[in-house]
Amino acid sequence: MTFNLQNNIQYVKGVGPKRAKLLHHLGINTVRDILFYFPRDYISKITNKRIVDLKINDIASIKAKIVSFGYVSHKYMRTRFQLIISDGSGYLTCIWFKTTPWLEKQFEIGKEVIIQGRLKYYYNTLSILHPDFEFVGSKAKGSFWAGQNYLPVYPLTEGLTNKIFRKIILNIFKSGFNVLETLPEYILKNQNLMPIKYALRKIHIPNIQDDISLSRKRFIFEELFYLQLMLARRKTHWSKAAGISMQIRKTYTTQLKNKLPFNLTSAQKRVLNEIVKDMKSPYQMNRLLQGDVGSGKTIIVLFAMLLAIENGFQAAIMAPTEILATQHYFAIKEFLKGIDVKIGLLLGGNYKGKKKLKNDILEGEIDIVIGTHSLIQKDVVFRKLGIVIVDEQHRFGVIQRLSLSQKAQVPDKIVMSATPIPRSLALTVYGDLDISIIDELPPNRKEIYTSWISREKKPQVYDFINKEVLKGRQVYIVCPLIEESEKSYLHDATNTYEKLKTGAFNNLRLALLHGRMSNQEKDEIMHDFKNGKIDVLVSTTVIEVGIDVPNATIMMIEHAERFGLSQLHQLRGRVGRGAIKSYCILVAYGSISEEAFLRLNTMKETNDGFKISEIDLEIRGPGEFFGTEQSGIPRFRIANIVRDRQVLETARKIAFNVISEDYDLEFEKHKSVKEKYNIGFFKKEKLFSF
């Protein structure tokens, strides 16, 4: 029997109704689904590594004998199932925290086993947590997989084992199946890629190491190629979409230029020229503006908004939080003092004047509207919206971003990010946008001296803070929680504030700021801090974005080991905004992980947000980089944009060449590409990167 790829998985030999239900949990419903459910790793029987030679973080296959096994419990550690093996050179501990009766019955002292996984220290013992394993012995003799040097390892659900999964895969290959090629012949040849059917066999049933690497290369390329194909189509669409052709009228823009108390950096001038050129063209602008903390993005988008306003249009900025929206409002209001431009701040909830503000927006009485997602409510109607700015846009869902841009027919759009985005991620998430980067800080911005300390050294830091406050400086102390939690020992802002107020800083003016306060309370505290009425502001990460206080020169972060790199860098950016030397002190607690050690050292060694973002992406991966599932980051089956950067660049170049030559994929050589694209990507491209 030759399988059709759409055949129900239940009818494959070795599956049946019960296992079909388990496979459904993995998203496997058809023969096609299981063929494209790729191994996450491989157990290699070709191993000459000894336990004594292993190092932390190695991913290794080790052949050894079972010395002991059983449950271990300790009042300070979780109960676990533990297996100890030895190859004569040393001992290795294997640990499972979740076990089944099946697992316990597998092991036998003296039995030879191949263990595969990543080496870690677990409570000072060389260990592999939840390893994959395969027995070496007489029972396996004669079976197909016993003769294979490489055994695929799949991410599975409880009730399914890799042995069962491999048998199902093998049965499909024995029966045969028809699969259509999805890449053009000329691309396969030029890129030295395996044909699809051959690649499927080699990724599931490899004979040699090259089978694994070459089959993976084919599917990684294909995944990235189709994504870039979609981005190429979107970018081509943007470049041809009729837009608003703005004229330089030199009214509001010139007034702002003449009253600025500083000169724009060369990077700001370059980026502003790119934006103005876009706005003057007859096509719609779709641009990503990124720059490090304090690089001066706000003033650039303000010039862009004023250009739209002097052409008779309105402008809108959507920010992810009320604090950031409010900060934009006050900052822009300050810049526009004496210039006849009307600004409105639209926040969520009901408050006095909101109804009138909405009516003024409708009537065109408001030139610049700044707000949160409240801007996309149905009853918010613009008279003539000409430009849309979405700030920290990765915090919004795709539909939210799309809703704002639909408030007008063809507004110019700027996506703004204060989180420096690594190139590989920018090409993946924003590959359809033109990208402008402000890669230069203003000359008055000084490098922030950063160090990390253990909790025992906090008294010395408190002494330093007291001395700096006597010089007239101000301080942030950031805590990870608002209130003490029974489930966590982390320092909370409320307790820290109370202790410092009666202890180390009893002579200073302290205030507490957190997200549960009312908008009015937060605004008053922010205003007092900015005006120098508060010496030390104890806060949660609510101050990560939005507050600009040039006199604040010290940022102290409690439990810094618990924060991500990008967040630490954002918090650090709250100081050093003036000409005075500034400090960032990271306080770490207890025994910290290797990743936390890397994060803290990275912060100590560099102030460069783009370098930090690259390291952060490598540590956390793209899915966690933005900290939201709505970020628009596509989910890959096999590609990894950190590891596969080079393939990404190649796939992008080829995809853009294809669309440049054949936008609608009508050529005969692109017939297979069009078929796959129409099924999997045509609908997605409508929602991508708004």
Secondary structure, 3 states (H helix, E strand, C coil): CCECCCCEHHHCCCCHHHHHHHHHHCCCCEHHHHHCCCCCEEEECCCCCCHHHCCCCCEEEEEEEEEEEEEEEECCEEEEEEEEEECCCCEEEEEECCCCHHHHHHCCCCCEEEEEEEEEEECCEEEEECCEEEEECHHHCCCCHHHCCEEEECCCCCCCCHHHHHHHHHHHHHHCECCCCCCCHHHHHHCCCCCHHHHHHHHHCCCCHHHHHHHHHHHHHHHHHHHHHHHHHHHHHHHHCECCCCCCCCCHHHHHHHHCCCCCCHHHHHHHHHHHHHHHCCECCEEEEEECCCCCHHHHHHHHHHHHHCCCCEEEEECCCHHHHHHHHHHHHHHCCCCCCCEEEECCCCCCCHHHHHHHHHHCCCCEEEECHHHHCCCCCCCCEEEEEEECHHHCCHHHHHHHHCCCCCCEEEEEECCCCCHHHHHHHCCCCEEEEECCCCCCCCCCEEEEEEHHHHHHHHHHHHHHHHCCCEEEEECCECCCCCCCCCCEHHHHHHHHHHCCCCCCCEEEECCCCCHHHHHHHHHHHHCCCCCEEEECHHHCCCCCCCCEEEEEECCHHHCCHHHHHHHHCCCCCCCCCCEEEEEECCCCCHHHHHHHHHHHHCCCHHHHHHHHHHHHCHHHHCCCCCCCCCCCCCCCCCCCHHHHHHHHHHHHHHHHHCCCCCCHHHHHHHHHHHHHCCCHHHCCCC
